[in-house]
Amino acid sequence: MNRAMFEDHLAATERELAEVEHHVAYQRELVALLRHDGHDAGQAAWLLKQFEEVLAMHITARDWARQALGLKTSRRKSRPSLLSSKRSDPF
């Protein structure tokens, strides 16, 4: 793979990572809200676990591409509450 291909891969991975992070954050808040309100959060928690696994794969892919380009890996800042935002659907 040449440098341009690694850069393209990294850019695509960063975009996908941001989207998955959004899904994970929303789902975490949804699970917490369901539990807080006394609802069954089993399916929502299962989906959260799936999102977290996908997130881990994207982080690994991002770190691999950054390493191949000789860049340091970076940590993302936490995002604000998504359930209270105007956007009702995270997807």
Contacts in CASP RR format, 6 or more apart in sequence:
PFRMAT RR
TARGET T0000
AUTHOR 0000-0000-0000
METHOD contacts of the structure
MODEL  1
MNRAMFEDHLAATERELAEVEHHVAYQRELVALLRHDGHDAGQAAWLLKQ
FEEVLAMHITARDWARQALGLKTSRRKSRPSLLSSKRSDPF
1 9 0 8 1.000
1 68 0 8 1.000
3 69 0 8 1.000
6 65 0 8 1.000
6 68 0 8 1.000
6 69 0 8 1.000
7 69 0 8 1.000
9 61 0 8 1.000
9 65 0 8 1.000
10 62 0 8 1.000
10 65 0 8 1.000
10 66 0 8 1.000
10 69 0 8 1.000
13 58 0 8 1.000
13 61 0 8 1.000
13 62 0 8 1.000
13 65 0 8 1.000
14 62 0 8 1.000
16 58 0 8 1.000
17 55 0 8 1.000
17 58 0 8 1.000
17 59 0 8 1.000
17 62 0 8 1.000
17 76 0 8 1.000
20 51 0 8 1.000
20 54 0 8 1.000
20 55 0 8 1.000
20 58 0 8 1.000
21 55 0 8 1.000
21 76 0 8 1.000
21 79 0 8 1.000
22 79 0 8 1.000
22 82 0 8 1.000
22 90 0 8 1.000
23 51 0 8 1.000
23 90 0 8 1.000
23 91 0 8 1.000
24 48 0 8 1.000
24 51 0 8 1.000
24 52 0 8 1.000
24 55 0 8 1.000
25 78 0 8 1.000
25 79 0 8 1.000
25 82 0 8 1.000
26 82 0 8 1.000
26 83 0 8 1.000
26 90 0 8 1.000
27 44 0 8 1.000
27 47 0 8 1.000
27 48 0 8 1.000
27 51 0 8 1.000
27 90 0 8 1.000
28 48 0 8 1.000
29 81 0 8 1.000
29 82 0 8 1.000
29 83 0 8 1.000
30 44 0 8 1.000
30 48 0 8 1.000
30 83 0 8 1.000
31 41 0 8 1.000
31 44 0 8 1.000
31 45 0 8 1.000
31 48 0 8 1.000
33 83 0 8 1.000
34 40 0 8 1.000
34 41 0 8 1.000
34 44 0 8 1.000
35 41 0 8 1.000
62 73 0 8 1.000
63 73 0 8 1.000
66 72 0 8 1.000
66 73 0 8 1.000
66 74 0 8 1.000
67 73 0 8 1.000
82 90 0 8 1.000
END
